Amino acid sequence: MPKILIAGGTGLIGSNLITKLKQKNYNVVLLSTQKNIADNRTVFYWNPIQNECSGDAVKEVDICINLSGAGIFDKPFSKNRKRELIDSRILSTRILLETFQKEKQPLQQFIGGSATGIYPNICSDILNEDSTKGEGFIADLVVDWEAEMHKFSSITNTITIIRTGIVLSNKGGFLKQLAMPIKYFAGAVPGDGKQFISWIHVDDWSNMLIHLLENKISGTFNATASHPNTLGIITKQIAKILHRPLFLPNIPVFALKLLFGERYTLLLTSQNVSNLKIIQSGFQFKYETSEKAIQNLLN
């Protein structure tokens, strides 16, 4: 079995992916910024900001999966936070490549996690991998991030980029943030609720990556389910599955601005992102509707 190095594997999607890879008996090693869990056998410490990455981590590695990146919605968009978001993606990708180059370690394949935030906020158009790029901090960040990933062409002929939409998981993230207030009878829809959410079940995301890995498929692919839905409908589906009423009014835009600052636009983003390209490669989604995905995760 090929040896796989995963950077950023302790996050929401990374931990799910590792479980599935180990179930298939892949030899998986991790890069982690948590020094206390490093054993220099299966987990190696790295600190991209300090230009620290052990050469031992990349030795005999066949496939590199880079999922590094601080959470976009975790903290307010201060100047320092924006720098952290940039460095945790672009600088970490750069240090990773430099380590492989220094050790003269070629790769069979590089797989990089990207985001649908690269696309414009347009609900009327179906967005595919060739769509015009959006404007603003997030879109610019993703453009620069992907440019850094393509530099891996110096050590591999197979570069695969996965542009991920909203990941639904019962371990945290978007679904938990929506479901928690609903569970305690305080749920409300942000904005008018008409914004389209291009989502994907976390299991489908991991299975999609494994499909691209096992078939050695290069290129850029959207990781979104077949049927995006509006935020209003998704919120009502969560309430129905949790057997909770939704009696509070929608949260107005001015309140979102006060609560989240510049990040409020993320809650109002409306994108209908196509997954036709990954389906044409032979991949089949298990969870194609948001109701089916939410039912599985919340039960």
VEXLUMVEX-16196 format. One line per 5 residues: number of its first residue (from 1); for each residue x, y, z of N, C-alpha, C. Coordinates in steps of 0.05 Angstrom, whole numbers, plus 5000, padded with zeros to 4 digits. Layout:
<sites>
NUM> X/Y/Z/X/Y/Z/X/Y/Z; ...
</sites>
This chain:
<sites>
1> 5017/4976/5000/5000/5000/5000/5018/5025/5000; 5009/5046/4986/5025/5070/4986/5025/5084/5013; 5047/5098/5018/5049/5113/5043/5038/5141/5039; 5020/5149/5057/5006/5175/5054/5013/5193/5077; 5021/5217/5070/5026/5238/5090/5003/5258/5089
6> 4991/5264/5113/4969/5283/5114/4978/5306/5133; 4977/5330/5122/4981/5354/5137/4954/5366/5144; 4949/5372/5169/4923/5383/5177/4902/5361/5180; 4911/5338/5189/4893/5314/5191/4878/5312/5217; 4881/5331/5235/4867/5329/5261/4841/5345/5261
11> 4834/5358/5239/4810/5374/5238/4785/5357/5232; 4763/5370/5227/4737/5358/5223/4737/5337/5200; 4746/5345/5177/4746/5327/5154/4771/5308/5154; 4793/5319/5165/4817/5303/5165/4815/5278/5183; 4803/5281/5206/4799/5258/5224/4781/5237/5212
16> 4760/5246/5198/4742/5227/5184/4757/5212/5162; 4773/5227/5147/4788/5215/5125/4808/5194/5135; 4822/5201/5157/4842/5182/5168/4829/5156/5176; 4806/5158/5189/4791/5134/5197/4785/5116/5174; 4776/5128/5152/4769/5112/5128/4794/5100/5115
21> 4816/5116/5114/4841/5106/5102/4852/5082/5118; 4851/5084/5144/4861/5063/5161/4844/5038/5159; 4818/5042/5155/4800/5019/5151/4807/5004/5125; 4819/5018/5106/4828/5006/5081/4857/4998/5082; 4869/4999/5106/4897/4990/5111/4918/5007/5097
26> 4912/5032/5093/4933/5050/5082/4953/5057/5104; 4978/5061/5096/4999/5069/5115/4998/5100/5117; 4987/5110/5139/4983/5139/5142/5001/5151/5163; 5015/5173/5156/5030/5188/5176/5019/5217/5175; 5022/5231/5197/5011/5258/5200/5032/5279/5206
31> 5026/5303/5197/5040/5326/5206/5021/5342/5224; 5031/5349/5248/5014/5363/5267/5029/5386/5280; 5014/5407/5285/5026/5430/5299/5024/5426/5330; 5013/5404/5338/5011/5397/5367/5036/5380/5375; 5055/5393/5388/5080/5380/5394/5076/5356/5413
36> 5056/5358/5430/5052/5337/5451/5042/5311/5440; 5032/5310/5415/5023/5285/5404/5043/5273/5384; 5065/5287/5379/5084/5277/5360/5100/5254/5371; 5103/5232/5356/5119/5209/5365/5141/5203/5345; 5143/5219/5323/5164/5216/5303/5163/5188/5289
41> 5140/5175/5291/5136/5150/5276/5111/5152/5258; 5088/5158/5271/5064/5162/5256/5054/5191/5256; 5064/5207/5275/5057/5235/5278/5083/5251/5280; 5086/5271/5262/5110/5288/5263/5102/5317/5268; 5117/5330/5285/5112/5358/5291/5122/5376/5269
46> 5106/5396/5263/5116/5417/5245/5105/5444/5253; 5120/5465/5247/5111/5492/5253/5118/5509/5228; 5099/5511/5209/5105/5525/5184/5112/5554/5188; 5100/5567/5209/5106/5595/5214/5136/5599/5221; 5147/5579/5235/5176/5580/5242/5193/5565/5222
51> 5182/5557/5200/5196/5542/5179/5208/5516/5190; 5192/5502/5207/5200/5477/5219/5184/5454/5207; 5197/5435/5194/5184/5411/5184/5206/5389/5182; 5202/5367/5196/5222/5346/5196/5223/5332/5169; 5248/5329/5160/5252/5314/5135/5244/5285/5137
56> 5245/5274/5162/5237/5246/5166/5207/5242/5159; 5191/5263/5162/5162/5261/5157/5156/5254/5128; 5173/5263/5109/5167/5259/5081/5182/5236/5068; 5199/5223/5083/5214/5201/5072/5196/5177/5064; 5200/5168/5039/5186/5145/5028/5156/5150/5025
61> 5148/5176/5026/5120/5182/5023/5112/5181/4993; 5090/5169/4987/5081/5166/4959/5060/5187/4952; 5043/5194/4971/5020/5212/4967/5019/5232/4989; 5017/5258/4983/5015/5279/5003/4987/5292/5001; 4973/5293/5024/4947/5306/5025/4949/5330/5044
66> 4945/5353/5033/4948/5378/5049/4920/5390/5056; 4913/5388/5082/4887/5399/5091/4891/5422/5111; 4915/5433/5111/4922/5454/5130/4906/5479/5125; 4900/5493/5147/4886/5519/5144/4869/5525/5169; 4874/5548/5181/4858/5557/5204/4829/5561/5196
71> 4811/5557/5215/4782/5559/5209/4774/5587/5200; 4760/5589/5178/4752/5615/5166/4733/5630/5185; 4715/5615/5198/4694/5629/5213/4700/5630/5243; 4723/5619/5251/4728/5616/5280/4731/5643/5295; 4743/5662/5282/4749/5687/5296/4744/5711/5278
76> 4740/5735/5290/4735/5759/5273/4758/5765/5254; 4752/5777/5232/4772/5783/5211/4789/5808/5218; 4804/5806/5239/4823/5827/5245/4847/5825/5226; 4864/5845/5226/4888/5845/5209/4905/5821/5215; 4909/5815/5241/4925/5792/5250/4913/5766/5242
81> 4885/5765/5245/4872/5740/5238/4873/5734/5208; 4871/5755/5191/4874/5751/5163/4902/5740/5156; 4922/5751/5169/4949/5741/5165/4951/5712/5173; 4939/5704/5195/4939/5677/5204/4925/5658/5183; 4903/5667/5172/4889/5652/5152/4906/5648/5127
86> 4920/5669/5120/4938/5667/5096/4961/5648/5101; 4975/5653/5123/4999/5637/5129/4993/5607/5133; 4970/5602/5146/4963/5574/5152/4956/5558/5127; 4952/5573/5105/4946/5559/5080/4970/5562/5060; 4977/5586/5054/4998/5590/5034/5026/5583/5044
91> 5033/5593/5067/5059/5588/5078/5063/5558/5085; 5042/5545/5096/5045/5517/5102/5048/5500/5077; 5034/5507/5056/5037/5493/5030/5065/5496/5019; 5075/5520/5022/5102/5526/5012/5124/5511/5027; 5121/5510/5054/5141/5496/5071/5139/5466/5065
96> 5115/5456/5061/5112/5428/5055/5127/5420/5029; 5123/5436/5008/5137/5431/4983/5167/5433/4987; 5176/5453/5000/5205/5457/5004/5217/5433/5019; 5203/5421/5037/5213/5398/5052/5216/5374/5033; 5197/5369/5016/5199/5348/4997/5222/5353/4978
101> 5225/5378/4969/5247/5384/4951/5274/5380/4964; 5276/5389/4989/5301/5387/5004/5309/5357/5007; 5290/5340/5012/5295/5312/5016/5296/5297/4990; 5291/5311/4967/5291/5299/4941/5272/5275/4939; 5248/5280/4951/5228/5259/4952/5206/5264/4932
106> 5205/5249/4910/5184/5253/4890/5157/5242/4901; 5136/5250/4888/5109/5241/4896/5094/5229/4873; 5078/5209/4879/5059/5198/4859/5036/5217/4854; 5028/5231/4877/5004/5248/4875/5004/5268/4898; 4996/5293/4892/4991/5313/4912/4962/5320/4912
111> 4949/5319/4935/4921/5326/4937/4918/5350/4957; 4906/5371/4947/4904/5395/4964/4875/5402/4969; 4868/5408/4994/4841/5417/5001/4838/5447/4995; 4819/5454/4980/4813/5482/4973/4784/5488/4981; 4772/5509/4970/4745/5517/4979/4729/5530/4957
116> 4703/5526/4958/4685/5539/4939/4683/5569/4943; 4696/5579/4964/4698/5608/4968/4712/5622/4946; 4725/5608/4928/4738/5620/4905/4718/5631/4885; 4693/5621/4886/4672/5629/4867/4658/5655/4875; 4645/5668/4856/4630/5692/4863/4604/5685/4878
121> 4593/5704/4892/4569/5701/4907/4545/5706/4889; 4539/5685/4872/4518/5688/4851/4500/5663/4853; 4476/5667/4862/4457/5644/4865/4443/5637/4838; 4444/5656/4819/4429/5651/4794/4444/5634/4774; 4470/5632/4778/4487/5616/4759/4495/5590/4772
126> 4498/5569/4756/4510/5544/4765/4540/5547/4762; 4554/5543/4784/4583/5548/4784/4598/5521/4781; 4616/5520/4761/4633/5497/4758/4662/5504/4761; 4679/5485/4757/4708/5489/4762/4720/5510/4743; 4707/5517/4721/4718/5537/4703/4704/5564/4706
131> 4687/5567/4726/4673/5592/4730/4692/5615/4737; 4683/5639/4731/4699/5663/4738/4703/5664/4768; 4726/5673/4777/4732/5675/4805/4718/5699/4817; 4712/5697/4843/4698/5718/4857/4716/5740/4866; 4705/5759/4882/4720/5782/4892/4720/5782/4922
136> 4739/5795/4934/4740/5797/4963/4762/5781/4975; 4765/5783/5001/4788/5770/5015/4788/5740/5012; 4766/5726/5016/4765/5697/5015/4772/5687/4987; 4760/5699/4966/4765/5690/4939/4794/5694/4932; 4805/5717/4939/4834/5723/4934/4852/5703/4948
141> 4844/5696/4973/4860/5677/4989/4861/5650/4975; 4838/5641/4966/4836/5614/4953/4852/5614/4927; 4850/5635/4912/4865/5637/4886/4895/5634/4892; 4905/5649/4911/4934/5647/4918/4941/5620/4930; 4923/5609/4945/4927/5582/4957/4931/5561/4936
146> 4913/5561/4916/4914/5541/4895/4939/5545/4878; 4947/5570/4874/4972/5575/4858/4996/5562/4872; 4996/5563/4898/5018/5551/4914/5017/5520/4911; 4993/5509/4910/4990/5480/4907/5001/5471/4880; 4996/5486/4859/5005/5478/4832/5036/5477/4830
151> 5050/5490/4848/5079/5488/4848/5089/5460/4854; 5072/5443/4864/5080/5415/4869/5085/5400/4843; 5080/5414/4820/5086/5402/4794/5116/5396/4791; 5132/5409/4808/5161/5404/4807/5168/5376/4817; 5150/5363/4832/5157/5337/4843/5136/5315/4837
156> 5114/5322/4823/5094/5302/4815/5080/5311/4790; 5070/5292/4775/5054/5297/4751/5024/5297/4757; 5017/5289/4781/4988/5287/4788/4982/5305/4811; 4969/5327/4805/4960/5347/4825/4929/5347/4825; 4918/5343/4848/4889/5342/4851/4880/5362/4871
161> 4862/5380/4864/4852/5401/4882/4822/5397/4887; 4814/5396/4912/4786/5392/4919/4775/5418/4931; 4756/5430/4917/4743/5454/4926/4718/5446/4942; 4721/5449/4968/4700/5439/4987/4679/5460/4993; 4654/5451/4992/4632/5469/5001/4628/5467/5031
166> 4604/5471/5040/4597/5469/5069/4596/5439/5077; 4614/5431/5095/4615/5403/5104/4595/5399/5127; 4578/5379/5123/4559/5372/5145/4571/5348/5160; 4573/5352/5187/4584/5332/5204/4571/5334/5231; 4570/5311/5246/4559/5312/5273/4581/5317/5294
171> 4605/5323/5284/4627/5328/5302/4632/5358/5307; 4618/5375/5292/4622/5404/5295/4617/5418/5269; 4626/5443/5267/4623/5458/5242/4595/5469/5238; 4588/5473/5213/4564/5486/5204/4539/5474/5216; 4536/5448/5215/4512/5434/5224/4508/5438/5254
176> 4529/5435/5269/4528/5438/5298/4520/5467/5305; 4531/5487/5291/4525/5515/5297/4496/5521/5292; 4485/5509/5271/4456/5513/5266/4438/5497/5285; 4446/5472/5290/4429/5455/5306/4428/5462/5336; 4450/5472/5347/4451/5476/5376/4429/5496/5386
181> 4427/5520/5374/4406/5538/5383/4378/5527/5378; 4374/5512/5356/4348/5500/5350/4341/5479/5372; 4361/5464/5380/4356/5444/5401/4346/5456/5426; 4355/5481/5432/4347/5494/5457/4326/5516/5452; 4310/5512/5430/4287/5529/5424/4295/5558/5418
186> 4319/5563/5408/4328/5590/5402/4338/5592/5373; 4329/5574/5356/4339/5575/5328/4326/5596/5312; 4341/5607/5293/4330/5628/5275/4347/5627/5249; 4335/5635/5227/4348/5635/5201/4364/5661/5197; 4390/5659/5191/4405/5684/5184/4396/5696/5158
191> 4391/5722/5158/4383/5735/5133/4355/5727/5124; 4350/5727/5098/4323/5720/5088/4320/5690/5084; 4342/5675/5087/4340/5646/5085/4340/5636/5057; 4341/5654/5037/4340/5646/5009/4367/5639/4997; 4388/5644/5012/4415/5638/5002/4420/5608/4998
196> 4431/5601/4975/4436/5572/4969/4461/5563/4983; 4459/5540/4996/4482/5527/5009/4490/5502/4993; 4515/5503/4983/4526/5479/4969/4541/5463/4990; 4530/5441/4999/4539/5426/5022/4549/5398/5013; 4562/5384/5031/4570/5356/5026/4571/5342/5053
201> 4562/5317/5054/4564/5300/5078/4594/5293/5082; 4603/5293/5106/4632/5289/5111/4641/5261/5101; 4623/5241/5102/4631/5215/5092/4634/5215/5062; 4616/5229/5048/4619/5232/5019/4645/5247/5012; 4652/5267/5028/4677/5281/5023/4701/5263/5024
206> 4703/5247/5045/4725/5228/5048/4725/5207/5026; 4702/5197/5020/4701/5176/4999/4708/5188/4972; 4701/5213/4967/4709/5227/4942/4739/5229/4940; 4752/5237/4962/4781/5240/4961/4794/5213/4956; 4784/5192/4969/4795/5165/4965/4791/5156/4936
211> 4769/5163/4925/4763/5157/4896/4784/5170/4878; 4790/5195/4884/4810/5210/4868/4838/5199/4872; 4843/5190/4896/4869/5178/4903/4873/5151/4890; 4854/5134/4893/4857/5106/4883/4857/5105/4853; 4844/5124/4840/4844/5125/4811/4864/5144/4799
216> 4881/5156/4817/4902/5174/4809/4892/5195/4789; 4870/5209/4796/4858/5228/4779/4868/5256/4786; 4878/5270/4766/4887/5298/4771/4866/5318/4762; 4870/5343/4770/4851/5364/4763/4838/5376/4787; 4820/5395/4782/4806/5409/4803/4777/5399/4804
221> 4766/5393/4828/4740/5382/4830/4724/5396/4853; 4699/5401/4848/4681/5412/4869/4672/5389/4887; 4673/5393/4913/4663/5373/4932/4637/5384/4943; 4616/5380/4929/4589/5388/4937/4569/5367/4929; 4547/5364/4944/4527/5345/4937/4511/5353/4913
226> 4494/5335/4903/4480/5340/4878/4458/5360/4880; 4447/5364/4905/4424/5381/4908/4429/5402/4930; 4440/5425/4922/4443/5447/4942/4415/5456/4951; 4414/5468/4974/4388/5477/4985/4391/5504/4998; 4368/5517/5002/4370/5544/5015/4374/5540/5045
231> 4386/5561/5057/4392/5560/5085/4366/5558/5101; 4345/5571/5091/4319/5570/5105/4308/5542/5106; 4309/5527/5083/4299/5500/5082/4316/5481/5099; 4343/5485/5098/4360/5468/5114/4354/5472/5144; 4350/5497/5152/4344/5503/5180/4318/5489/5188
236> 4298/5490/5171/4272/5477/5177/4275/5447/5178; 4293/5436/5161/4297/5407/5162/4310/5398/5188; 4329/5414/5198/4342/5408/5224/4321/5409/5246; 4304/5430/5245/4283/5433/5266/4264/5409/5266; 4256/5400/5242/4238/5378/5239/4250/5352/5250
241> 4276/5347/5244/4289/5323/5253/4293/5323/5283; 4298/5347/5294/4302/5350/5323/4275/5354/5338; 4253/5354/5323/4227/5358/5335/4226/5384/5352; 4234/5405/5339/4234/5432/5352/4220/5452/5335; 4205/5470/5347/4192/5491/5331/4212/5513/5324
246> 4206/5528/5302/4221/5551/5294/4202/5575/5296; 4202/5588/5319/4183/5610/5323/4196/5638/5324; 4223/5639/5325/4236/5665/5325/4238/5676/5297; 4237/5702/5293/4239/5715/5267/4268/5711/5256; 4270/5714/5229/4297/5713/5217/4315/5734/5228
251> 4341/5729/5229/4360/5748/5240/4366/5768/5218; 4360/5794/5222/4365/5814/5201/4394/5819/5195; 4400/5829/5171/4427/5833/5163/4443/5852/5181; 4430/5873/5191/4444/5892/5208/4453/5879/5234; 4437/5859/5244/4445/5845/5268/4468/5826/5263
256> 4468/5814/5239/4491/5796/5232/4517/5812/5230; 4515/5837/5219/4539/5854/5217/4549/5861/5245; 4531/5866/5264/4539/5873/5291/4552/5849/5305; 4541/5825/5300/4550/5801/5313/4577/5790/5302; 4579/5791/5275/4601/5777/5262/4621/5796/5247
261> 4615/5822/5246/4633/5839/5231/4635/5832/5202; 4659/5833/5191/4663/5827/5162/4655/5798/5155; 4655/5781/5175/4648/5753/5169/4618/5749/5163; 4602/5769/5168/4573/5765/5164/4567/5757/5135; 4584/5766/5116/4579/5759/5087/4580/5729/5082
266> 4595/5714/5099/4597/5685/5096/4570/5672/5101; 4555/5684/5119/4528/5673/5125/4508/5679/5103; 4514/5699/5087/4495/5707/5066/4504/5698/5038; 4527/5685/5037/4537/5675/5011/4517/5655/4999; 4511/5658/4974/4492/5641/4959/4506/5630/4934
271> 4511/5604/4935/4525/5592/4912/4512/5565/4905; 4507/5562/4879/4497/5536/4868/4521/5523/4853; 4535/5506/4868/4560/5495/4857/4556/5467/4846; 4564/5463/4821/4560/5438/4807/4580/5417/4815; 4571/5391/4816/4589/5369/4821/4591/5350/4797
276> 4582/5360/4774/4581/5343/4750/4608/5331/4743; 4629/5346/4747/4656/5336/4739/4664/5312/4755; 4659/5312/4781/4668/5289/4797/4649/5265/4791; 4624/5270/4786/4606/5248/4778/4614/5235/4752; 4623/5252/4733/4632/5241/4707/4657/5225/4710
281> 4672/5228/4732/4696/5212/4737/4689/5185/4748; 4663/5180/4754/4655/5154/4764/4648/5153/4794; 4649/5176/4807/4643/5176/4836/4612/5178/4840; 4603/5163/4860/4575/5163/4867/4571/5173/4896; 4554/5192/4899/4548/5203/4926/4528/5185/4940
286> 4532/5182/4966/4513/5167/4983/4491/5186/4993; 4498/5210/4999/4479/5230/5010/4475/5252/4989; 4453/5251/4974/4449/5270/4953/4429/5293/4961; 4414/5288/4982/4395/5309/4992/4403/5317/5020; 4399/5343/5026/4406/5353/5053/4389/5339/5075
291> 4364/5333/5069/4348/5320/5089/4359/5292/5096; 4367/5277/5076/4379/5251/5081/4405/5253/5097; 4421/5273/5090/4447/5277/5104/4442/5285/5133; 4424/5304/5137/4419/5314/5165/4407/5292/5182; 4388/5277/5170/4376/5254/5184/4397/5235/5194
296> 4416/5228/5176/4437/5209/5184/4454/5221/5206; 4461/5246/5204/4481/5258/5223/4468/5264/5251; 4444/5273/5251/4431/5281/5276/4419/5257/5291; 4415/5235/5277/4405/5211/5290/4427/5193/5299
</sites>
